[in-house]
Amino acid sequence: MARVFNFSAGPAALPLEVLETAKAELTDWQGSGMSVMEVSHRSKPFVAVAEQAEADLRELMGIADDYAVLFLQGGATQQFALIPMNLSTEGQTVDQLVTGSWSKKALKQGQAVRNVNVVADGGESNYTDVPGRDSWSLTADAAYFHYCGNETIGGVEIHEVPDVGNVPVVCDMSSTILSRPIDVSRFGMIYAGAQKNIGPAGLTIVIVRKDLIADGGAGLPDILRYSTQADAGSMSNTPPTFAWYIAGLVFDWIKRNGGLQAMGELNKAKADKLYAAVDGSDFYANPVTPAYRSWMNIPFTLANPELDALFLEQSAAAGLANLKGHRSVGGMRASIYNAVPMDAIDALVSFMQEFERTNG
């Protein structure tokens, strides 16, 4: 069976080269006669893999020594609850910006344990825009400011790090991590589910300033404290070893393909080409304010929604997989993470043009 172009929002496409390497090593990893899934996470060979993966991620993102890099379980969703419990104390206020489905979920979990100030909420635009900075209501002494860098479902992305003064900035970067260079020093914490630009589902990356977690989580069980995981090298319990191994292969693949600068240039070009196809047609439309359009997740609708099912049927037959939009938004969505090549964009644009020609 031929490989398809996979536009899934997550779990998402992985580099074919990485998959081929994992396939070759699957039953006999490093001459051990075992799969990497069968070896102890505390064995010297796996510890070496884990340490190399962290070193490569630090190199790619320019992560300084005053940040801990954690390889955790529970997904970004679990971090919604762990962050307020670790980075704030009872009685402190947490600031949160709400720009779509994922930041709304983070807000709900934050409100369960802390006093949360909603800085601004994009609901008035149906989450197709971000409220202007001059309308935000910030707390001067907030424990931290939380936002979602890219709303995977709605395709809304904040391209500049918000300026909130001296308050630590915490960002859910699940959909954009490793897609371009960023200045990690602008953040108190970055976290990301792996299943978009890093590796298989089951792994979550947390990059957090060590001073923010040194005394955090007082009163929590040890396993829920970031400091516990940092002290144990993310191995206070058995980590998701296979996902960690694959992530390491992905980090190496990115390094060998020009690093984050090259990824950023390619991703910008892919997004520009697909948006041009949408904007250049009366048959397709994207609802997001252009300044906040995502590079990674591009929703689009058809002028006649009755053609949606036919579009999905024919696109799938053409080898273009997982283009159905989220049920809360409808229409189509193309997620074009690092592992989605330009050839996939060309194939999608060509299909869209032909579909419009025959059905417009």
C-alpha positions as CSV (number, residue, x, y, z in Angstrom):
1,M,0.0,0.0,0.0
2,A,1.3,3.4,-0.9
3,R,1.8,6.1,1.7
4,V,-0.8,8.9,1.8
5,F,-0.3,12.5,2.6
6,N,-1.5,12.8,6.2
7,F,-3.1,16.1,7.3
8,S,-4.2,14.8,10.7
9,A,-4.1,17.3,13.6
10,G,-2.7,14.7,16.0
11,P,-1.6,12.0,16.3
12,A,0.1,13.4,13.2
13,A,2.5,12.7,10.4
14,L,6.0,11.5,11.4
15,P,9.0,11.8,9.1
16,L,9.2,8.7,6.8
17,E,13.0,8.5,7.5
18,V,12.3,8.3,11.2
19,L,9.7,5.6,10.7
20,E,12.1,3.6,8.5
21,T,14.8,3.8,11.2
22,A,12.4,2.6,13.9
23,K,11.2,-0.2,11.6
24,A,14.7,-1.4,11.0
25,E,15.5,-1.4,14.8
26,L,12.2,-2.6,16.1
27,T,13.1,-6.2,16.9
28,D,16.8,-5.8,17.5
29,W,17.8,-2.5,18.9
30,Q,21.5,-1.7,19.0
31,G,22.3,-5.4,18.7
32,S,20.6,-6.2,22.0
33,G,18.3,-8.9,20.5
34,M,15.4,-6.9,22.0
35,S,13.1,-4.0,20.9
36,V,13.8,-0.6,22.5
37,M,10.3,-1.1,24.0
38,E,11.6,-4.1,26.0
39,V,14.7,-2.7,27.6
40,S,14.8,-1.1,31.1
41,H,14.5,2.7,31.2
42,R,17.4,2.6,33.7
43,S,19.7,0.6,31.5
44,K,22.8,2.4,30.3
45,P,21.8,2.2,26.6
46,F,18.4,3.7,27.1
47,V,19.7,6.4,29.5
48,A,22.2,7.3,26.8
49,V,19.3,7.7,24.3
50,A,17.3,9.8,26.8
51,E,20.3,12.1,27.5
52,Q,21.0,12.5,23.8
53,A,17.4,13.4,23.1
54,E,17.5,16.1,25.8
55,A,20.8,17.4,24.5
56,D,19.5,17.6,20.9
57,L,16.3,19.4,22.0
58,R,18.4,21.9,24.1
59,E,20.6,22.5,21.1
60,L,17.7,22.9,18.6
61,M,15.8,25.4,20.8
62,G,18.7,27.1,22.5
63,I,17.6,26.0,26.0
64,A,19.8,27.4,28.7
65,D,21.0,25.4,31.8
66,D,18.7,27.4,34.1
67,Y,15.7,25.5,32.5
68,A,14.7,21.9,33.3
69,V,13.6,19.8,30.3
70,L,11.1,17.1,31.3
71,F,9.8,14.1,29.3
72,L,6.5,13.4,30.9
73,Q,3.2,11.5,30.5
74,G,-0.4,12.7,30.8
75,G,-0.6,15.0,27.7
76,A,-0.8,18.7,27.6
77,T,-4.2,18.4,29.2
78,Q,-2.7,17.1,32.5
79,Q,-0.5,20.1,32.5
80,F,-3.6,22.3,32.6
81,A,-4.0,21.2,36.2
82,L,-0.4,20.6,37.2
83,I,0.8,24.1,36.1
84,P,-1.4,26.1,38.6
85,M,-0.6,23.7,41.4
86,N,3.2,23.9,40.7
87,L,3.7,27.5,39.7
88,S,1.3,29.2,42.1
89,T,0.1,29.0,45.6
90,E,-3.3,29.3,47.3
91,G,-4.4,32.9,47.3
92,Q,-2.4,33.9,44.2
93,T,-4.0,35.0,41.0
94,V,-3.3,33.4,37.7
95,D,-3.8,35.3,34.4
96,Q,-5.1,33.4,31.4
97,L,-5.9,34.5,27.8
98,V,-8.7,32.6,26.1
99,T,-8.5,32.2,22.4
100,G,-10.2,28.9,21.6
101,S,-11.0,25.4,22.6
102,W,-7.7,24.5,24.2
103,S,-7.2,27.6,26.2
104,K,-10.8,27.2,27.4
105,K,-10.0,23.7,28.7
106,A,-6.9,25.1,30.4
107,L,-9.0,27.8,32.0
108,K,-11.5,25.2,33.4
109,Q,-8.7,23.2,35.0
110,G,-7.0,26.3,36.4
111,Q,-10.3,27.6,37.9
112,A,-10.7,24.3,39.8
113,V,-7.6,25.0,41.9
114,R,-6.8,28.7,41.7
115,N,-8.2,32.2,41.4
116,V,-8.0,32.8,37.6
117,N,-8.3,36.2,36.0
118,V,-9.4,36.0,32.4
119,V,-7.2,38.6,30.7
120,A,-9.4,38.6,27.6
121,D,-11.7,36.2,25.7
122,G,-12.0,35.9,22.0
123,G,-15.5,34.5,22.1
124,E,-17.0,37.6,20.6
125,S,-15.4,36.8,17.3
126,N,-16.2,33.1,17.7
127,Y,-12.5,32.6,18.3
128,T,-11.5,33.7,14.8
129,D,-9.5,36.7,16.2
130,V,-7.5,37.6,19.3
131,P,-8.7,40.6,21.4
132,G,-6.4,43.6,21.0
133,R,-3.6,44.0,23.5
134,D,-5.0,47.3,24.7
135,S,-8.2,45.5,25.9
136,W,-6.4,43.0,28.1
137,S,-6.9,43.2,31.9
138,L,-3.7,42.0,33.4
139,T,-2.9,41.4,37.1
140,A,0.3,43.1,38.1
141,D,1.4,40.5,40.6
142,A,0.0,37.4,38.8
143,A,1.8,34.1,39.5
144,Y,2.1,33.7,35.7
145,F,0.4,34.5,32.5
146,H,-0.9,31.5,30.4
147,Y,-1.9,31.4,26.8
148,C,-2.1,28.8,24.0
149,G,0.3,29.7,21.2
150,N,-1.8,28.0,18.5
151,E,-5.3,26.8,18.8
152,T,-5.2,23.6,16.8
153,I,-9.0,23.4,16.3
154,G,-9.7,26.9,15.2
155,G,-6.5,27.7,13.4
156,V,-5.7,30.8,15.5
157,E,-2.1,31.5,16.3
158,I,-0.4,34.2,18.3
159,H,2.9,34.9,16.4
160,E,4.5,37.2,18.9
161,V,5.2,36.4,22.6
162,P,2.8,38.6,24.6
163,D,4.5,41.4,26.6
164,V,3.1,41.1,30.1
165,G,5.9,42.8,32.0
166,N,7.8,40.8,34.7
167,V,5.1,38.1,35.0
168,P,6.4,34.6,33.9
169,V,4.8,33.6,30.6
170,V,3.5,30.0,30.2
171,C,2.7,28.8,26.8
172,D,0.9,25.7,25.5
173,M,3.0,25.2,22.4
174,S,1.8,21.7,21.4
175,S,1.1,22.6,17.8
176,T,4.0,24.9,17.1
177,I,7.0,23.6,19.0
178,L,10.0,22.9,16.7
179,S,8.2,24.5,13.8
180,R,10.5,27.6,13.8
181,P,13.1,29.3,16.0
182,I,11.8,30.8,19.3
183,D,13.5,32.7,22.1
184,V,13.0,30.3,25.1
185,S,14.3,32.9,27.5
186,R,11.0,34.9,26.9
187,F,9.1,32.1,28.7
188,G,8.8,30.9,32.2
189,M,7.5,27.6,30.9
190,I,6.7,25.9,27.6
191,Y,4.8,22.6,27.3
192,A,3.7,20.5,24.4
193,G,2.1,17.2,23.6
194,A,4.4,15.3,21.4
195,Q,1.9,14.0,18.9
196,K,2.1,16.9,16.4
197,N,5.7,17.9,15.8
198,I,7.7,15.6,18.1
199,G,6.7,12.0,18.1
200,P,4.0,9.5,19.1
201,A,1.2,10.3,21.5
202,G,2.0,9.5,25.1
203,L,4.9,11.9,25.6
204,T,4.7,15.5,26.8
205,I,7.6,17.9,26.8
206,V,7.9,20.5,29.6
207,I,10.6,23.2,29.5
208,V,10.5,25.2,32.7
209,R,12.7,27.7,34.5
210,K,14.2,25.9,37.5
211,D,13.6,28.8,39.9
212,L,9.9,28.5,39.2
213,I,9.6,24.9,40.4
214,A,12.3,24.8,43.1
215,D,9.7,25.3,45.9
216,G,6.6,24.7,43.8
217,G,3.9,22.2,44.5
218,A,4.1,22.3,48.3
219,G,1.6,19.8,49.7
220,L,1.3,17.9,46.5
221,P,2.2,14.2,46.2
222,D,5.7,14.0,45.0
223,I,4.7,12.5,41.7
224,L,2.7,15.6,40.8
225,R,5.6,18.0,41.4
226,Y,7.8,19.2,38.5
227,S,10.8,19.4,40.9
228,T,10.5,15.7,41.5
229,Q,10.7,14.8,37.8
230,A,13.5,17.3,37.3
231,D,15.6,15.8,40.1
232,A,15.0,12.3,38.8
233,G,15.8,13.1,35.1
234,S,12.1,12.5,34.2
235,M,12.4,8.9,35.6
236,S,10.8,9.0,39.0
237,N,8.4,6.5,37.4
238,T,8.7,4.5,34.2
239,P,8.6,7.1,31.3
240,P,7.1,6.5,27.9
241,T,10.3,5.0,26.6
242,F,9.2,4.2,23.0
243,A,7.8,7.7,22.5
244,W,11.0,9.2,24.0
245,Y,13.2,7.1,21.6
246,I,11.1,8.3,18.6
247,A,11.3,11.9,19.8
248,G,15.1,11.5,19.8
249,L,15.1,10.3,16.2
250,V,12.9,13.3,15.2
251,F,15.2,15.8,16.9
252,D,18.2,14.2,15.0
253,W,16.2,14.4,11.8
254,I,15.5,18.1,12.3
255,K,19.1,18.8,13.0
256,R,20.2,17.0,9.9
257,N,17.7,18.9,7.8
258,G,18.8,22.4,8.7
259,G,17.4,22.9,12.2
260,L,14.6,25.2,13.2
261,Q,15.6,27.9,10.8
262,A,15.0,25.6,7.8
263,M,11.9,24.2,9.4
264,G,10.5,27.7,9.8
265,E,11.2,28.7,6.2
266,L,9.6,25.6,4.9
267,N,6.6,25.8,7.1
268,K,6.0,29.5,6.2
269,A,6.2,28.6,2.6
270,K,3.7,25.7,2.9
271,A,1.2,27.9,4.8
272,D,1.5,30.8,2.4
273,K,0.9,28.4,-0.6
274,L,-2.2,26.9,1.0
275,Y,-3.7,30.2,2.2
276,A,-3.1,31.7,-1.3
277,A,-5.1,28.8,-2.8
278,V,-8.0,29.5,-0.3
279,D,-7.9,33.3,-0.7
280,G,-7.6,33.2,-4.4
281,S,-11.0,31.4,-4.8
282,D,-14.6,32.2,-4.1
283,F,-15.2,28.5,-3.6
284,Y,-13.1,28.2,-0.4
285,A,-12.8,30.5,2.7
286,N,-10.8,30.7,5.9
287,P,-12.5,32.5,8.8
288,V,-9.5,33.6,10.8
289,T,-8.2,37.2,10.9
290,P,-5.1,37.1,8.7
291,A,-2.8,38.5,11.4
292,Y,-3.6,35.4,13.5
293,R,-3.7,32.7,10.9
294,S,-1.9,29.5,12.0
295,W,1.1,28.1,10.1
296,M,0.3,24.6,11.4
297,N,-3.5,24.1,11.3
298,I,-5.4,25.7,8.4
299,P,-9.2,25.3,8.5
300,F,-11.2,26.1,5.4
301,T,-14.9,25.9,4.4
302,L,-16.6,25.3,1.0
303,A,-19.1,27.8,-0.3
304,N,-21.6,24.9,-0.4
305,P,-21.4,22.8,2.7
306,E,-23.5,20.1,1.0
307,L,-20.3,19.3,-1.0
308,D,-18.3,18.6,2.2
309,A,-18.9,14.8,2.1
310,L,-18.0,14.6,-1.5
311,F,-14.8,16.6,-1.0
312,L,-13.7,14.3,1.8
313,E,-14.6,11.2,-0.1
314,Q,-12.7,12.2,-3.3
315,S,-9.7,13.7,-1.4
316,A,-9.3,10.5,0.5
317,A,-9.4,8.5,-2.7
318,A,-6.7,10.9,-4.0
319,G,-4.4,10.0,-1.1
320,L,-5.1,13.1,1.0
321,A,-6.0,11.8,4.4
322,N,-7.6,13.3,7.5
323,L,-8.9,16.6,6.1
324,K,-12.2,16.7,8.0
325,G,-12.5,19.7,10.2
326,H,-13.2,19.4,13.9
327,R,-16.8,18.8,14.7
328,S,-17.0,22.2,16.6
329,V,-15.9,24.1,13.5
330,G,-16.9,22.0,10.5
331,G,-15.5,22.2,7.0
332,M,-12.0,21.1,6.4
333,R,-8.7,21.4,8.2
334,A,-5.2,20.7,6.9
335,S,-2.6,20.3,9.6
336,I,0.8,20.8,8.0
337,Y,3.4,20.0,10.6
338,N,7.1,19.6,10.0
339,A,6.8,16.1,8.6
340,V,4.2,17.1,6.0
341,P,6.2,17.8,2.9
342,M,5.7,20.6,0.3
343,D,4.6,17.8,-2.1
344,A,1.6,17.3,0.1
345,I,0.6,20.9,-0.2
346,D,1.0,20.9,-3.9
347,A,-1.2,17.8,-4.1
348,L,-3.8,19.3,-1.9
349,V,-3.9,22.6,-3.8
350,S,-4.1,20.7,-7.1
351,F,-7.0,18.7,-5.8
352,M,-8.8,21.7,-4.5
353,Q,-8.5,23.5,-7.8
354,E,-9.8,20.5,-9.7
355,F,-12.7,20.0,-7.2
356,E,-13.7,23.6,-7.7
357,R,-13.5,23.3,-11.4
358,T,-15.9,20.3,-11.5
359,N,-18.2,21.4,-8.7
360,G,-18.1,25.1,-8.6
